[in-house]
Amino acid sequence: MESIEFSITKMRALCRKQTKLLYFNGLARAKGSVFSTLCVIVAGAYSGQSCCERDRLLQGQYLKDGEELVSSFNIFKLKFFSFNNSSNRYLGIWYNSLYLNDIQDRAVWIANRNNPVPGPSGSLTVDSLGRLKILTGASTLLELSSTETTGNATLTLLDSGNLQLQEMDPDGSTRRVLWQILTIRRIRFSLG
């Protein structure tokens, strides 16, 4: 099972790389290839409990340390990271350096600045009640949103850099926004 997960993880990385090559300055370019088609098939066919949609985290899924969400036009990414070789891990939104080489490696939002995850055991989840949480192992480290919903909740990283937790209708449309980041700015952060 572990080798299958590794192969799928490797294929996802190749698919993401191939997909990024199809975009330039946020505009999709139509380009047909067998590999691109294969990427779409693999991405659609495989769904596990880890993060499976590029820009979304569905209720009950986990974004684990080492995985990332990438906005639909590859402008921003959400991932766990550390500063200055520290073992502490933070969850943040970054510019995707593929297109913005002059501002790469700059966090624009940090979720747990004052409450880091000790080591690489962190994950982000939308729990069964629709609450957005950062976990360390199986324990809640930080609850980002406390609004509960009886409906289906989805976390989406938008191309504006906004991160939205939305309650979804059965047809896939947004019923209401439960939580979001309102402002995005560059953050200077150092440990000290």
C-alpha positions as CSV (number, residue, x, y, z in Angstrom):
1,M,0.0,0.0,0.0
2,E,2.8,2.4,0.8
3,S,4.4,2.0,-2.7
4,I,1.0,2.7,-4.3
5,E,0.6,5.9,-2.2
6,F,4.2,6.9,-3.1
7,S,3.5,6.4,-6.8
8,I,0.3,8.4,-6.6
9,T,2.1,11.2,-4.7
10,K,4.8,11.2,-7.3
11,M,2.2,11.3,-10.1
12,R,0.4,14.2,-8.4
13,A,3.7,16.1,-8.2
14,L,4.3,15.5,-11.9
15,C,0.8,16.5,-12.8
16,R,1.0,19.6,-10.7
17,K,4.3,20.5,-12.5
18,Q,2.8,19.8,-15.9
19,T,-0.3,21.8,-15.0
20,K,1.9,24.8,-13.9
21,L,3.6,24.7,-17.3
22,L,0.3,25.3,-18.9
23,Y,-0.3,28.6,-17.2
24,F,1.3,31.9,-17.8
25,N,0.5,35.0,-15.7
26,G,-2.7,33.5,-14.5
27,L,-4.1,32.8,-18.0
28,A,-4.8,29.2,-19.0
29,R,-3.3,28.2,-22.3
30,A,-4.9,25.4,-24.1
31,K,-2.3,22.7,-24.8
32,G,-3.1,19.1,-25.5
33,S,-0.9,16.3,-24.6
34,V,-1.2,12.7,-23.6
35,F,0.5,13.5,-20.2
36,S,-1.9,16.3,-19.5
37,T,-4.9,14.0,-20.2
38,L,-3.4,11.3,-18.0
39,C,-2.9,13.9,-15.2
40,V,-6.6,14.8,-15.3
41,I,-7.6,11.1,-15.2
42,V,-5.4,10.3,-12.3
43,A,-6.4,13.4,-10.3
44,G,-10.0,12.7,-10.9
45,A,-9.8,8.9,-10.2
46,Y,-7.9,9.0,-7.0
47,S,-9.4,10.4,-3.8
48,G,-8.1,9.6,-0.4
49,Q,-8.4,11.2,3.0
50,S,-5.5,13.4,2.3
51,C,-5.8,16.5,0.2
52,C,-7.0,15.5,-3.3
53,E,-8.3,18.7,-5.0
54,R,-5.6,21.2,-5.8
55,D,-7.4,24.4,-4.5
56,R,-9.9,22.8,-2.1
57,L,-10.0,20.9,1.2
58,L,-13.2,19.0,1.6
59,Q,-14.9,18.3,4.9
60,G,-13.2,15.3,6.5
61,Q,-10.0,15.6,4.5
62,Y,-6.6,16.6,5.8
63,L,-3.9,18.9,4.4
64,K,-0.8,17.2,5.9
65,D,2.6,18.7,6.4
66,G,4.4,18.3,3.1
67,E,1.2,18.8,1.1
68,E,-0.2,22.1,-0.3
69,L,-3.2,23.7,-1.7
70,V,-2.6,25.8,-4.8
71,S,-5.1,28.4,-6.1
72,S,-6.7,27.6,-9.4
73,F,-4.4,29.8,-11.5
74,N,-1.3,28.9,-9.4
75,I,-0.9,32.3,-7.9
76,F,-0.9,31.4,-4.2
77,K,-0.2,28.2,-2.2
78,L,-1.1,27.2,1.4
79,K,1.4,25.0,3.1
80,F,3.2,24.2,6.4
81,F,6.7,25.7,6.7
82,S,9.4,26.6,9.2
83,F,11.7,29.5,9.7
84,N,15.5,29.5,10.2
85,N,15.8,25.7,10.3
86,S,13.5,25.6,13.4
87,S,11.5,22.4,14.1
88,N,8.4,24.6,14.7
89,R,6.0,24.5,11.8
90,Y,3.6,27.2,10.7
91,L,0.7,27.2,8.3
92,G,0.8,30.0,5.8
93,I,-0.2,31.4,2.4
94,W,2.6,32.1,0.0
95,Y,3.0,33.5,-3.4
96,N,3.6,30.7,-5.8
97,S,7.2,31.3,-6.9
98,L,6.7,29.8,-10.3
99,Y,5.4,33.1,-11.7
100,L,6.5,35.6,-9.1
101,N,10.3,34.9,-8.9
102,D,11.0,38.4,-7.6
103,I,8.8,37.9,-4.5
104,Q,9.2,34.2,-4.0
105,D,9.4,32.8,-0.5
106,R,7.3,35.5,1.1
107,A,4.4,34.5,3.3
108,V,1.4,36.8,3.0
109,W,-0.6,35.2,5.9
110,I,0.3,33.0,8.8
111,A,-2.4,31.1,10.6
112,N,-0.6,30.0,13.8
113,R,2.1,32.7,14.3
114,N,1.8,32.5,18.1
115,N,1.1,28.8,18.3
116,P,3.5,26.7,16.1
117,V,3.2,23.0,15.5
118,P,6.1,21.3,17.3
119,G,7.6,19.2,14.5
120,P,6.2,17.8,11.2
121,S,3.0,16.3,12.7
122,G,0.7,19.2,11.7
123,S,-2.4,19.0,9.6
124,L,-5.3,21.2,8.6
125,T,-8.8,19.8,8.5
126,V,-12.4,20.8,8.2
127,D,-14.0,18.6,10.9
128,S,-17.4,16.8,10.8
129,L,-19.1,20.0,12.2
130,G,-17.5,22.2,9.6
131,R,-14.9,23.8,11.9
132,L,-11.5,24.6,10.5
133,K,-8.7,23.3,12.7
134,I,-4.9,23.0,12.8
135,L,-4.0,19.6,14.4
136,T,-0.8,18.3,15.9
137,G,-1.2,14.5,15.7
138,A,-4.8,13.8,16.7
139,S,-5.1,16.8,19.1
140,T,-6.5,20.3,18.2
141,L,-3.7,22.9,18.3
142,L,-5.7,25.8,17.0
143,E,-9.4,26.3,16.0
144,L,-9.4,28.9,13.2
145,S,-13.2,28.9,12.8
146,S,-15.8,28.0,15.4
147,T,-18.9,28.4,13.3
148,E,-20.6,25.0,13.0
149,T,-22.7,23.9,10.0
150,T,-25.0,20.9,9.4
151,G,-24.2,21.2,5.7
152,N,-21.2,20.3,3.6
153,A,-18.2,22.6,4.3
154,T,-15.3,23.2,1.9
155,L,-12.1,25.3,2.3
156,T,-10.9,27.0,-0.9
157,L,-7.8,28.9,-1.7
158,L,-8.7,31.7,-4.1
159,D,-6.6,33.4,-6.7
160,S,-7.0,36.6,-4.7
161,G,-5.1,35.0,-1.9
162,N,-8.2,34.8,0.2
163,L,-8.9,31.5,2.0
164,Q,-12.6,30.8,2.4
165,L,-14.5,28.2,4.4
166,Q,-17.8,27.8,2.6
167,E,-21.0,25.9,3.4
168,M,-22.0,24.2,0.1
169,D,-25.4,23.4,-1.3
170,P,-25.9,19.9,-2.7
171,D,-25.5,21.2,-6.2
172,G,-22.0,22.5,-5.4
173,S,-22.9,26.2,-5.2
174,T,-21.9,28.2,-2.2
175,R,-24.7,28.7,0.4
176,R,-22.7,31.0,2.7
177,V,-19.2,31.9,3.7
178,L,-18.5,30.6,7.2
179,W,-15.0,32.1,7.6
180,Q,-12.4,33.9,5.5
181,I,-9.2,35.9,5.5
182,L,-10.1,39.5,4.8
183,T,-6.7,41.0,4.1
184,I,-3.6,39.7,2.5
185,R,-0.3,41.4,2.9
186,R,3.4,40.5,3.0
187,I,4.5,39.5,6.5
188,R,7.9,39.9,7.9
189,F,8.5,37.3,10.5
190,S,11.5,36.3,12.4
191,L,12.1,34.1,15.4
192,G,14.0,35.5,18.1
